[in-house]
């Protein structure tokens, strides 16, 4: 029997809400039905927004919902050296470059030629170029801030030479009903930021690295993250990591059709619990069967 390992990976930047409850329960139920493993991972690389109080609340809320997970829980902030090693591998493959441009400079550049930068999942598909060595050395000597960007076109070329056309398996549904074998199109991101000088990684790099390290076989998450799969598949190929199966699910919305956000305090699990809700009523609210 093939192992089944999935995970729920929240960021402790606020209290969990109904949408988080649905995603966590969906992954947890899938692991139990498959006789597999359920992992909880804390994605706290953003040290300015992540708070210990929210991490504590995550554990409390998930336990109240009846979820059980393996320990110890992996916290990304404890493992920057691993992400640095992954970034170094990308550097050695010559698929990343330092981008010294500020957000304003990039916005101004896009405004001058908007037809060259159609919108992607993270905004305009900015594509940059590696600086000449002498310019880069000068900026580094000045201590200029920079971000590491993936040279997507080169990365795709290398990945396809190694393993052929990039695809991923979708067992759920993307936002447009995508299902089955999907052709990966990471170019929709332009040249995305893969790491920053101050943090040394990004959500994309850390998530891909951790999924492989923890043996995740099935990534179960909301359909809003479906576009990220295209980029993650490229990173997996370049880094020589296994490709998990993906299972994206619907999003939970309020009565107006708007998806929940962490600022929606009335929809947090804590608020609902304090208002007298039960784990069973939370399942009913998100359209899940009782357990």
C-alpha positions in Angstrom: 0.0 0.0 0.0 1.3 3.4 -1.0 1.9 5.8 2.0 -0.5 8.7 2.4 0.9 11.8 4.1 -0.8 15.2 4.1 -0.5 18.4 6.1 -2.1 21.5 7.3 0.3 24.5 7.3 -1.1 27.7 8.7 0.8 30.9 9.3 0.4 32.4 12.8 -0.5 35.9 11.7 -4.0 35.8 13.1 -6.7 33.6 14.5 -8.0 30.7 12.4 -11.4 31.1 10.8 -14.1 28.9 9.2 -12.1 28.6 6.0 -9.1 27.3 8.0 -11.3 24.8 9.9 -12.7 23.4 6.6 -9.2 23.0 5.1 -7.7 21.4 8.2 -10.7 19.0 8.7 -10.6 18.1 5.0 -6.9 17.1 5.2 -7.3 15.4 8.5 -10.3 13.3 7.3 -8.5 12.4 4.1 -5.5 11.1 6.1 -7.7 9.1 8.4 -9.7 7.6 5.6 -6.5 6.5 3.8 -5.0 5.1 6.9 -2.2 7.7 6.5 -0.5 10.5 8.4 -1.6 14.0 9.2 1.1 16.6 9.8 0.7 20.1 11.3 3.4 22.6 10.2 3.7 26.2 11.3 4.8 28.5 8.4 6.2 31.4 10.3 9.0 32.7 8.1 7.5 36.2 8.3 8.9 37.1 11.6 7.3 40.6 11.7 3.7 39.4 11.4 3.8 36.0 13.0 3.1 35.9 16.8 3.4 33.2 19.4 -0.1 34.0 20.7 -1.5 33.0 17.3 0.5 29.9 17.2 -0.8 28.9 20.6 -4.3 29.6 19.4 -3.8 27.4 16.3 -3.0 24.4 18.6 -6.0 25.2 20.8 -8.5 25.6 18.0 -7.4 22.5 16.1 -7.4 20.3 19.3 -10.9 21.6 20.1 -12.1 20.6 16.6 -10.9 17.1 17.4 -7.8 17.0 15.2 -4.7 15.0 16.2 -1.3 15.5 14.6 2.2 14.2 14.9 4.8 15.8 17.2 7.1 17.6 17.3 5.5 20.2 15.1 7.9 21.7 12.5 8.3 25.5 12.7 9.8 27.0 9.6 11.6 29.7 11.6 13.8 27.0 13.1 15.1 25.8 9.7 16.4 28.7 7.7 19.6 26.9 7.1 17.7 24.2 5.1 16.1 26.9 2.9 19.5 28.5 2.4 20.8 25.2 1.1 17.9 24.9 -1.3 18.6 28.5 -2.5 22.2 27.7 -3.0 21.3 24.7 -5.2 19.2 27.1 -7.3 22.1 29.4 -7.5 24.5 26.6 -8.6 22.0 25.8 -11.3 22.1 29.5 -12.4 18.3 29.9 -12.3 18.2 32.7 -9.8 19.5 36.3 -9.8 19.7 39.2 -7.5 17.1 41.9 -8.2 18.0 45.3 -6.6 15.0 47.1 -7.9 12.5 48.5 -5.3 8.8 47.9 -5.6 8.3 51.5 -6.8 10.9 51.1 -9.5 9.3 47.9 -10.7 5.8 49.6 -10.6 7.2 52.5 -12.6 8.7 50.1 -15.1 5.4 48.3 -15.5 3.5 51.5 -15.9 5.7 52.5 -18.8 4.9 49.3 -20.7 1.8 47.6 -19.2 1.3 45.5 -22.3 4.5 43.7 -21.5 3.5 42.7 -18.0 0.1 41.0 -17.9 -1.2 40.2 -14.5 -0.3 36.9 -12.9 -1.2 35.2 -9.6 1.0 37.7 -7.6 0.4 40.7 -9.8 2.2 41.8 -13.0 4.4 39.2 -14.5 7.7 41.1 -13.9 10.6 39.7 -15.8 14.1 41.0 -15.0 17.7 40.4 -16.0 20.9 39.6 -14.1 23.1 42.7 -13.7 26.6 42.9 -15.1 29.1 41.6 -12.5 30.7 45.0 -11.8 27.3 46.6 -11.1 26.2 43.8 -8.8 29.5 44.0 -6.9 29.1 47.7 -6.5 25.6 47.4 -5.1 26.5 44.6 -2.8 29.4 46.7 -1.5 27.0 49.5 -0.7 24.8 47.1 1.2 21.9 47.6 -1.2 18.8 45.4 -0.4 17.8 42.8 -3.0 15.6 39.9 -3.6 16.4 36.6 -5.3 14.2 36.1 -8.3 13.8 32.9 -10.3 14.7 33.2 -13.9 11.7 31.2 -14.9 12.4 30.8 -18.6 15.8 29.3 -17.9 14.5 27.1 -15.1 11.8 25.7 -17.3 14.3 25.0 -20.1 16.6 23.1 -17.7 13.7 21.2 -16.0 12.3 20.0 -19.3 15.6 18.8 -20.5 15.9 16.7 -17.4 12.4 15.3 -17.2 10.4 16.4 -20.1 7.2 18.6 -20.0 6.2 19.7 -16.5 2.9 18.4 -15.3 1.1 17.7 -12.0 -1.7 15.5 -10.9 -4.9 17.2 -9.6 -7.3 15.0 -7.7 -9.5 17.8 -6.6 -10.6 20.8 -8.6 -8.9 24.1 -9.5 -10.9 27.4 -9.6 -11.9 26.7 -13.2 -12.6 23.0 -12.7 -9.1 21.8 -13.5 -8.7 18.1 -12.8 -6.4 15.2 -13.8 -3.0 15.7 -15.4 -2.3 19.4 -15.7 0.4 21.0 -17.8 2.4 23.3 -15.5 2.8 26.9 -16.7 5.1 28.6 -14.2 5.6 31.5 -16.6 2.3 33.0 -15.3 4.4 34.3 -12.4 7.0 36.0 -14.5 10.2 36.0 -12.5 8.9 35.5 -9.0 10.7 36.4 -5.7 12.1 33.1 -4.3 14.0 34.6 -1.3 14.8 38.0 0.2 18.0 39.1 1.7 16.5 39.6 5.2 14.6 36.3 5.4 16.5 34.0 3.1 13.5 32.3 1.7 9.9 32.7 0.5 6.6 30.8 1.0 7.2 29.0 -2.3 10.7 27.8 -1.6 10.0 26.9 2.0 6.8 25.1 1.3 8.2 23.0 -1.5 11.3 22.1 0.6 9.3 21.1 3.7 6.8 19.0 1.7 9.6 17.0 0.3 11.5 16.8 3.7 8.4 15.6 5.5 7.4 13.1 2.9 4.1 14.7 2.0 2.4 12.7 -0.7 -0.8 14.7 -1.0 -1.1 18.5 -0.8 -4.6 19.3 0.2 -5.4 23.0 0.3 -7.8 25.7 -1.0 -8.3 26.4 -4.7 -6.9 29.9 -4.1 -3.5 28.2 -4.0 -4.0 26.3 -7.2 -1.9 28.8 -9.3 1.1 28.3 -6.9 1.2 24.7 -7.9 2.5 25.6 -11.3 5.5 27.3 -9.7 6.0 24.7 -7.1 6.2 22.0 -9.7 9.0 23.9 -11.4 10.9 24.3 -8.1 10.5 20.5 -7.4 12.0 19.7 -10.8 15.0 22.0 -10.5 15.7 20.9 -6.9 15.3 17.2 -7.7 12.4 16.8 -5.3 9.4 14.4 -5.6 6.1 15.8 -6.9 3.2 15.2 -4.6 -0.4 14.7 -5.8 -2.5 17.8 -5.4 -6.1 18.0 -4.1 -7.5 21.5 -4.1 -10.8 22.1 -2.5 -13.6 24.8 -2.6 -13.3 27.9 -0.5 -15.7 28.7 2.4 -17.5 32.0 1.9 -19.9 34.2 3.9 -23.5 34.8 3.0 -22.4 37.4 0.4 -20.0 35.0 -1.3 -16.9 36.7 0.1 -14.2 34.3 1.3 -13.2 34.6 5.0 -10.1 36.4 6.1 -8.3 36.6 9.4 -9.7 40.1 9.9 -13.2 38.6 10.1 -13.2 38.3 13.8 -16.8 37.0 14.1 -15.9 34.0 11.9 -12.9 32.9 13.9 -13.0 29.5 15.5 -12.4 31.1 18.9 -15.3 33.5 18.6 -17.6 30.7 17.4 -16.5 28.4 20.2 -17.2 31.2 22.7 -20.6 31.8 21.2 -21.6 28.2 21.9 -20.7 26.4 18.7 -19.5 22.8 18.9 -17.1 20.8 16.6 -20.2 19.1 15.1 -21.9 22.5 14.4 -18.7 23.8 12.8 -18.7 20.8 10.5 -22.3 21.4 9.6 -21.5 25.1 8.9 -18.9 24.2 6.3 -20.9 21.4 4.8 -19.1 18.4 6.2 -20.5 15.2 7.6 -20.5 14.5 11.3 -17.7 12.4 12.7 
